Amino acid sequence: MHPLLQVNNIRKMYGARIGCTDVSFDLFPGEVMGIVGESGSGKSTLLNCLAGHLDTDGGEVIFDTRDRGPVDTLTMSEPERRMLGRTDWAFVHQHARDGLRMSVSAGGNIGERLMAVGGRHYGDIRASAVDWLDRVEIEENRVDDRPSAFSGGMQQRLQIARNLVTGPRLVFMDEPTGGLDVSVQARLLDLLRGLVREMGLSAIIVTHDLAVVRLLADRLMVMKSGHVVETGLTDQVLDDPQHAYTQLLVSSVLQV
Amino acid sequence: MSEYNFAYLDEQTKRMIRRAILKGLAIPGYQVPFASREMPMPYGWGTGGVQVSAAALTPDDTLKVIDQGADDTTNAVSIRKFFQRTAGVATTEETEQASIIQTRHRIPEATLREDQILVYQVPIPEPLRFLEPRETETRKMHSLEEYGLMHVKLYEDISQHGQIATSYAYPVKVEGRYVMDPSPIPKFDNPKLEMAAIQLFGAGREQRIYAVPPYTQVVSLDFEDYPFEPTKADHACDLCAAADSYLDEVIMDDAGGRMFVCSDTDYCRSRRAAGHVGRLGTEAPLSTGPEAA
């Protein structure tokens, strides 16, 4: 099988300080990769580099495009990268406000990507907006409400619907459950797991919450101070951590 | 007029503005930045349009200035007087006679010719401004032709009002490339944007000039199932009985009395001179002007 995304030696410096360095991995279609680490370990920097939101200082991010096969997204032209960003890629922000248009109704938020790729039939756009609201468990009669009238969990689900409406193949998620209370988190994780399996999505999930990766991720990458210290299957890494930092991380989880 | 250079602006400034105009004509709908000057009138009064007119005027031109279609409102009268004083050009109220027409919020009803120039006063040239506040981002969206957001606005209109409720400054796509704000003209005027005359748009405060050359394709944005519709009040003009012109509603008294009159005063006057009489009109056109009723 051909990897969907090949990452080779990504490096990002903030002046003399290391953002992240020497990161390489392959992501296969349908695979979910978790990146864990403490605050400041470079995991969000890495995600933003991969998604093209930050300029890198070296390395390759090769994505298997539909029409041209494997292409380095860091050197592709900006129009192409932005096109990728609203068709085959999706980015779920930690704060739903960063990923939503707060002054536009829920339906408009979901429809934006459809209209950006040329959707010009109001009835069809609205029908898929309603369909997606249903899939993320938001009631249909909220379609004309603005996200500011939604709870935090609903905003996050709306953000997910807005990103998945164009049927992307790769989803970047930055702490998708951050700032939500545990019962809402559980519901969101359940939903995400269902959507990922159902749509055959590949995903890269950045989080500091080990429970999230345990549920969602097939593989795990542990980062510390900008370096990858351990990789492996999720259960393997969490149940039998080898690196001292990973052992610390796993043993730091509070048991209820 | 020895106190002023012809048409107020100095020749260097006019050359700078003409270069912006030529660039605008070469790239229809593209907003060309220019070094807008302080004009002896406040921003919002047409400082952009005045600068474009000043750069386009020649001593042989005949100038007409309209505001909301009317020749006799404050804005139109002031700008007309300004050019009478600083350029000494002939002025007229008749659309047919004018070679340059500066306008605010309307396109004249009479069909314009190839030897005429229509200059618009534009308050906010960026059609994406209220959707995306960052100028860097809107410029990028124009250069990459990312106009999905414009349709989000129309989507919101339909979802809230059941129809596209945007009734003025209705966004258009010029020659299949740039999305353009046609200045706050009513959408009734949008189909007229494809015309024989040169159309120049000047935004003084925002320092942008853009243009639509003659016979350029101008398409109003819409949805397949909610097509663009030019709208007007469902009446005929009460003075000249015109059923095809854009109308102003005038409240007559406190008892709900109202009348509809052409917003294009010259069009109304010429129709009445030709013998058309509306519901509240008088037989002969009044010498004091069309607004006397």
HADDOCK unambig.tbl for C-alpha pairs under 7 A between the chains (distance, minus, plus):
assign (segid A and resid 79 and name CA) (segid B and resid 144 and name CA) 6.04 0.50 0.50
assign (segid A and resid 108 and name CA) (segid B and resid 152 and name CA) 5.87 0.50 0.50
assign (segid A and resid 108 and name CA) (segid B and resid 155 and name CA) 6.49 0.50 0.50
assign (segid A and resid 108 and name CA) (segid B and resid 156 and name CA) 6.34 0.50 0.50
assign (segid A and resid 112 and name CA) (segid B and resid 148 and name CA) 6.57 0.50 0.50
assign (segid A and resid 112 and name CA) (segid B and resid 149 and name CA) 6.65 0.50 0.50
assign (segid A and resid 112 and name CA) (segid B and resid 152 and name CA) 5.99 0.50 0.50
assign (segid A and resid 115 and name CA) (segid B and resid 148 and name CA) 4.94 0.50 0.50
assign (segid A and resid 115 and name CA) (segid B and resid 151 and name CA) 6.56 0.50 0.50
assign (segid A and resid 116 and name CA) (segid B and resid 146 and name CA) 6.82 0.50 0.50
assign (segid A and resid 116 and name CA) (segid B and resid 147 and name CA) 6.67 0.50 0.50
assign (segid A and resid 116 and name CA) (segid B and resid 148 and name CA) 3.81 0.50 0.50
assign (segid A and resid 116 and name CA) (segid B and resid 149 and name CA) 6.93 0.50 0.50
assign (segid A and resid 120 and name CA) (segid B and resid 223 and name CA) 5.01 0.50 0.50
assign (segid A and resid 120 and name CA) (segid B and resid 224 and name CA) 5.87 0.50 0.50
assign (segid A and resid 121 and name CA) (segid B and resid 223 and name CA) 5.38 0.50 0.50
assign (segid A and resid 121 and name CA) (segid B and resid 224 and name CA) 5.07 0.50 0.50
assign (segid A and resid 121 and name CA) (segid B and resid 225 and name CA) 5.85 0.50 0.50
assign (segid A and resid 122 and name CA) (segid B and resid 155 and name CA) 6.97 0.50 0.50
assign (segid A and resid 122 and name CA) (segid B and resid 223 and name CA) 6.02 0.50 0.50
assign (segid A and resid 122 and name CA) (segid B and resid 225 and name CA) 6.27 0.50 0.50
assign (segid A and resid 144 and name CA) (segid B and resid 159 and name CA) 6.73 0.50 0.50
